[in-house]
Each structure stands twice: as structure tokens, then as C-alpha cells.
Amino acid sequence: MKRILVTGGAGFIGSNFIQYMLETYPDLQVINLDKLTYAGNLENLRAVERDSRYSFFQGDIADRQVVMELLSRKKVDAIVNFAAETHVDRSILRPDDFLKTDIFGVFALLEAARHFSIARFVQISTDEVYGPIPEGAASEASPLAPSSPYSASKGGADLLCHAYFVTYNVPVVVTRAANNYGPYQYPEKFIPLFITNALEDKPLPLYGDGRQVREWLYVTDHCRAIDRVLREGRPGEIYNIGGYSEEQNRVIAETIVELCKKSPELITFVEDRPGHDVRYALDSSKIKALGWEPRVSLEEGLAKTVAWYKKNKDWWKKIKEADFKNYYTAQYGKRLQKKGPGNGGEPGNTPSRS
């Protein structure tokens, strides 16, 4: 595999993946197609922007003409699709953006992959398509039960990918990963929001009672898994990518304030969001059989992530001074004024590790 198209490569996971692939494969060429929405940031790729093996094109994956023209000029062996609207909270506020990018955008890419006989198409999905998992772990055969417009749009795209494999023999592979965290994550997401708020001595708005459980995956481990699936995964298959690190949100919040050396009183219980899934968990035995497993523990990953945000304040402060303010006010303004109680949690109380 000599040349790949990475869509959404200026975002959090996409930019980490591009850097990982260029560092790992000296002969690889990477083309990055990104619309540069609010979460797309070319500063994420400063380390490779002058690399002759890397090229960037601005464009929308939902624009079929843009996609077809690019692939007619740049012959690629594979497409790895990170491009998506990804934040559950924003999908509740504006679901139409998610349907356009996450479904119609994937349709445009699949049509291009079919037309140009692309050798491999990797669709980056999410564990949220399974919905809440009260007990046990979701396997790739588990039914889809999305709870938000975001997860529904990703689930729809997964089904479309399967249909293109069955109907047109497009060599699609779908990955469904646990919650990612690490460098360059836009600070609307839970971990970077709480880290940056803590560093600014601002409240950490914790939904409900904070007992929601997530499985956490450090972004570099995710990049390694995608690389493995890109090269060794079977077309038509789905691969779960878990982090083997379940934890309650309230414990993550407490760990963050400890690492930032801040008061636990910053943790503020607020009204829960609609349809908030209580627990996610993945059975990742299928990708483990390909020889992959995570290397970064949650404890190590959180420490590395806090250190990165401490060191790169200029990167996230610019983001939080821009349009982010409007989103933050719309999402948390009224909640922070009410300050709970959230399903048993009291505002200002220190969460327990029990």
C-alpha cells in the first residue's frame, strides 16, 4: 500500500493517524481531505506539513464532485474515513449536520471507491452504535441500538458500508472504537474539556451523578489498530477496538483534578443530557486475534494527556476564545446556573472512588 486518502485528517484522531503512519512507513504517501469545520485544525499537522509525502486538500466529503475529481487526479490504494460530525451534545442541538456528513458523506466516498476500484475502504465508526451495554460487552454481532442522532448517523453509515460490500463488492472494513483521548482533541469532549477547565480554574460540568461508565482508548493505540485493520482486516468485516479500561466519569474527573493539582470542588454536578447511555463496553477479541492490543494504560494515558494540554496552552486557548464560547454557553450555561442535583449527586461535593 503506497498511497492512502485520509478524510478528516485535520481532526483529532485523523491528525494523530497521519502522523503515526508517516512515522511508521517511510515510503507511504498520505493525502488529507478535510472540510476544516470548527474541529478541523491544520495546526495539528505542523510536524508533517512540509513532508513531501504529505498533501492537503480542503473539501467536503459530501460533495461528490470534489471527491471524484480528487481521486481522478490522485490515484490511491485505500481510503480511511475519519471525516464526521462526532460530538453527541452537538448532535442533540443540530442533528441535520450529522446526517449530511456521517451518512451522505460516506455515500459519496463509497461511490468513489466503487468507481475507482479502491483496494480498501476503512470506515471509522464508534462503540456508541450499540447503545447502552448494562452488562457484559458488545461483540461485532450485537444489534445496533443508537441513542443519539450522532450514534444513529454512524450506525446508518455502517449499514451502508455493509450494503456496498454485499451489493458492489467494495472492500469495506468497519472499525468501532471505544472513547478516544489524547493530544489534539478538541476541548468540547469530556476529557479535554475537564482538563482545560481545571487548568483555568473553571467548573467541571459533570452530567447526572457521574456514574456513567466508558471504556477509554489512548489515541495512538487506536491508530495502531486502524493500521492493523487497514493491512490485515478482512473485507466485509467489523472490528471492535476497546481500551480494556472501563471507568466511571466521576472517577475520571477526580483523576483529572488530581493530575492538574486543583481542588475537587471544581467538579460540578449538572443536569444530565437527554438519552445519556449509562455504560459502553466492547468485546475486542476479534482484533486481538490480528495481533493488536492496547499498550497505554488509562493511568499512563491520562497523565500524558494532562501533560500535553499543560504544555500546549496556546493551542487550546485560541480554540476556547473563538466560536467555542457560543457552544459552551448553549450547552452548559443553564446547567451551571442550576448546578444539580444530578441523580443523587450534590453540586460541589467531591466524587467518591467507590
C-alpha positions in Angstrom: 0.0 0.0 0.0 1.8 3.1 -1.3 -0.8 5.9 -1.2 -3.8 6.5 1.0 -6.5 9.1 1.2 -7.3 10.1 4.8 -10.5 12.1 5.1 -11.0 14.3 8.2 -7.3 14.2 8.7 -7.1 17.7 10.4 -9.3 16.4 13.2 -8.3 14.8 16.5 -7.9 11.1 15.5 -7.2 11.7 11.9 -4.2 14.0 12.5 -2.8 11.5 15.0 -3.2 8.8 12.4 -1.5 10.7 9.7 1.5 11.4 11.9 1.6 7.8 13.1 1.5 6.4 9.5 4.2 8.8 8.2 6.5 8.0 11.1 5.9 4.2 10.7 6.1 3.8 6.9 8.9 5.8 5.1 7.6 5.0 1.6 3.9 5.9 2.3 2.2 8.9 0.7 -0.8 10.4 2.5 -3.4 12.7 1.0 -5.6 14.6 3.6 -9.1 15.7 2.5 -10.7 17.9 5.2 -13.5 20.4 5.1 -11.9 22.3 8.1 -15.0 22.6 10.2 -14.7 24.0 13.7 -12.9 20.8 14.8 -10.5 20.7 11.9 -7.2 22.3 12.7 -4.2 22.3 10.4 -2.0 23.2 13.4 -2.4 19.6 14.4 -0.3 18.7 11.4 2.5 21.3 11.7 5.0 18.4 12.2 4.3 17.0 8.7 3.1 19.9 6.7 6.5 20.2 4.9 6.9 16.5 4.4 7.0 15.7 0.6 4.9 12.5 1.3 2.0 14.5 2.7 -0.5 16.7 0.8 -3.7 18.5 1.9 -6.8 19.4 0.0 -9.7 21.3 1.5 -13.1 19.9 0.6 -16.4 18.3 1.9 -16.8 14.5 1.6 -20.5 15.1 1.0 -19.6 16.9 -2.2 -19.4 14.0 -4.7 -17.8 16.2 -7.4 -15.0 17.2 -5.1 -14.3 13.6 -4.1 -14.5 12.3 -7.7 -12.2 15.0 -9.0 -9.6 14.4 -6.3 -9.5 10.7 -6.8 -9.3 11.1 -10.6 -6.1 13.2 -10.1 -4.7 11.3 -7.2 -4.8 7.5 -7.5 -4.9 5.9 -4.1 -4.8 2.4 -2.8 -7.0 2.9 0.2 -9.4 5.4 1.8 -9.6 5.8 5.6 -12.6 7.8 6.6 -12.4 9.8 9.8 -14.5 12.7 8.4 -17.6 13.0 10.6 -19.5 15.1 13.0 -18.8 13.4 16.2 -20.0 15.1 19.4 -23.2 13.7 20.9 -24.1 17.1 22.6 -23.9 18.9 19.3 -26.0 16.2 17.6 -28.7 17.0 20.0 -28.5 20.7 19.2 -28.1 20.3 15.4 -28.8 16.7 14.1 -29.0 17.8 10.4 -25.3 18.4 10.2 -24.6 14.8 11.4 -26.9 13.3 8.8 -25.3 15.2 6.0 -21.7 14.4 6.8 -22.0 11.0 8.5 -24.4 9.4 6.0 -24.4 11.3 2.7 -20.6 11.9 3.0 -20.0 8.2 3.4 -22.3 7.5 0.5 -20.2 9.9 -1.7 -16.9 8.2 -0.6 -18.4 4.7 -1.2 -19.5 5.7 -4.7 -16.0 7.0 -5.4 -14.4 3.8 -4.0 -16.7 1.8 -6.3 -15.9 3.9 -9.4 -12.2 3.8 -8.9 -11.9 0.2 -7.7 -10.2 1.3 -4.4 -8.4 -1.7 -2.9 -9.5 -1.0 0.7 -12.1 1.3 2.4 -11.9 1.7 6.2 -14.9 3.3 7.9 -14.1 4.7 11.3 -17.2 4.2 13.5 -17.9 4.1 17.2 -19.0 1.8 20.0 -21.9 4.1 20.6 -23.8 2.4 17.7 -24.5 -0.5 20.1 -26.3 1.8 22.6 -26.0 1.2 26.4 -24.5 -2.1 27.5 -25.7 -2.7 31.1 -23.7 -5.9 31.5 -21.0 -7.8 29.6 -19.6 -6.4 26.3 -20.8 -5.8 22.8 -19.5 -8.0 20.1 -19.4 -7.2 16.4 -22.6 -9.3 16.1 -24.5 -7.3 18.7 -27.6 -5.4 17.5 -27.4 -1.7 16.8 -29.4 0.4 19.2 -28.1 4.0 18.9 -29.4 6.6 21.4 -28.4 9.9 19.9 -28.5 11.5 16.4 -24.8 11.1 16.3 -24.7 7.4 17.0 -27.7 6.8 14.7 -25.9 8.6 11.9 -22.8 6.5 12.4 -24.9 3.3 12.6 -26.6 4.2 9.3 -23.2 4.7 7.7 -22.0 1.3 8.9 -25.1 -0.4 7.4 -24.5 1.5 4.1 -20.9 0.2 4.1 -22.1 -3.3 4.6 -24.6 -2.9 1.7 -21.9 -1.7 -0.6 -19.7 -4.7 0.2 -22.6 -7.1 -0.4 -24.0 -5.4 -3.5 -21.0 -4.0 -5.2 -18.1 -5.9 -3.6 -16.5 -2.7 -2.4 -13.8 -3.9 0.0 -15.1 -2.2 3.1 -13.9 -2.7 6.7 -15.6 -1.0 9.6 -13.9 -0.3 13.0 -15.9 0.6 16.1 -13.7 2.1 18.8 -14.1 2.9 22.5 -13.9 6.6 23.7 -10.6 8.1 22.5 -8.5 10.6 24.3 -5.1 12.2 23.9 -3.2 15.1 22.2 -5.1 17.4 19.8 -8.6 16.5 21.0 -11.0 19.4 20.6 -11.9 20.7 24.0 -15.7 20.1 23.7 -15.1 16.4 24.6 -15.2 15.2 28.2 -11.5 14.7 29.0 -10.0 17.8 27.3 -12.9 20.0 28.5 -12.3 18.9 32.0 -8.5 19.3 31.7 -8.6 22.8 30.2 -11.4 23.9 32.6 -9.3 22.7 35.5 -6.2 24.5 34.3 -8.3 27.7 34.1 -9.9 27.1 37.5 -13.4 26.8 35.9 -16.2 24.4 36.9 -16.0 20.9 35.5 -19.7 20.2 34.5 -20.3 16.5 35.2 -23.6 15.1 33.9 -26.0 13.5 36.2 -24.5 11.5 39.0 -21.2 10.9 37.1 -21.6 7.2 37.3 -21.7 6.6 33.6 -19.1 4.1 32.6 -16.9 4.4 29.5 -14.1 2.3 28.1 -11.1 4.5 27.3 -8.6 4.1 24.4 -5.5 6.2 24.0 -5.4 7.7 20.5 -2.1 6.2 19.5 -3.3 2.7 20.4 -6.3 3.4 18.2 -4.0 4.5 15.3 -2.1 1.2 15.6 -5.3 -0.7 15.5 -6.6 1.0 12.4 -3.2 0.4 10.7 -3.6 -3.3 11.5 -7.1 -3.5 10.1 -6.1 -1.5 7.0 -3.5 -4.1 6.2 -4.8 -7.3 7.6 -8.5 -6.9 8.2 -11.0 -8.9 6.1 -13.3 -7.0 3.7 -16.9 -7.0 4.8 -15.9 -7.4 8.5 -16.3 -5.2 11.6 -13.7 -4.9 14.2 -14.3 -3.6 17.8 -11.3 -1.6 19.3 -11.5 -1.4 23.0 -9.1 0.0 25.6 -9.6 -2.6 28.3 -10.1 0.3 30.7 -13.6 0.9 32.0 -14.1 3.7 34.4 -16.9 5.9 35.8 -16.9 9.5 34.5 -16.8 10.8 38.1 -13.5 8.9 38.7 -12.0 10.3 35.5 -13.0 13.8 36.7 -11.4 13.2 40.1 -8.2 11.9 38.5 -8.0 15.0 36.3 -8.2 17.5 39.1 -5.5 15.5 41.0 -3.2 15.5 38.0 -3.8 19.2 37.4 -3.3 19.8 41.2 -6.6 21.6 41.5 -9.4 21.5 44.1 -12.0 18.7 43.7 -14.6 21.4 44.4 -14.3 22.4 40.7 -16.3 19.2 39.9 -19.8 20.4 39.5 -22.8 18.0 39.0 -25.2 19.4 36.4 -28.4 18.2 34.8 -27.9 15.2 32.7 -28.2 15.3 28.9 -31.1 13.5 27.1 -30.6 9.8 26.3 -27.3 9.6 28.1 -26.1 6.0 27.8 -25.1 4.6 31.2 -22.3 2.2 30.0 -20.3 1.2 27.0 -18.1 -1.9 26.8 -16.6 -3.8 23.8 -15.5 -7.3 23.2 -12.3 -6.8 21.2 -11.2 -10.4 20.8 -11.6 -10.2 17.1 -8.9 -7.6 16.5 -6.8 -9.1 19.3 -6.7 -12.2 17.1 -5.0 -10.0 14.4 -2.1 -9.4 16.9 -3.2 -6.0 18.3 -3.8 -4.9 21.9 -3.6 -1.6 23.7 -0.2 -0.6 25.1 -1.1 2.6 27.1 -2.9 2.1 30.4 -5.6 4.6 31.4 -3.4 5.9 34.2 -0.5 6.5 31.9 -2.6 7.9 29.1 -4.4 10.4 31.4 -1.0 11.6 32.8 0.4 12.0 29.3 -2.8 13.8 28.1 -2.8 16.3 31.0 0.9 17.0 30.4 0.3 17.7 26.7 -2.5 20.2 27.5 -0.4 21.9 30.1 2.5 22.2 27.6 0.2 23.4 24.7 -1.9 26.1 26.2 -1.6 28.3 23.2 -3.2 25.6 21.0 -6.4 25.2 23.1 -6.7 28.7 24.5 -7.2 30.0 20.9 -9.9 27.5 20.4 -11.7 28.3 23.6 -11.6 32.0 22.8 -13.3 31.6 19.5 -16.7 30.2 18.5 -16.4 27.5 21.2 -17.7 30.1 23.6 -21.2 30.1 21.9 -21.4 26.3 22.0 -20.3 26.1 25.7 -22.9 28.7 26.7 -25.7 26.9 24.8 -24.7 23.5 26.3 -23.7 24.3 29.8 -24.8 27.8 30.7 -28.2 27.0 32.2 -27.0 23.7 33.6 -24.2 25.5 35.5 -26.7 28.1 36.8 -28.8 25.3 38.3 -25.9 23.2 39.5 -27.8 19.9 40.0 -28.5 17.9 42.0 -27.8 15.3 39.4 -29.5 12.0 40.1 -28.2 11.8 43.6 -25.0 14.0 43.2 -24.8 17.2 45.0 -23.1 20.3 43.5 -19.6 20.9 44.9 -19.3 17.5 46.5 -16.2 15.5 45.9 -17.0 12.3 43.9 -16.1 9.1 45.5 -13.8 6.4 44.0 -16.1 3.7 45.2 
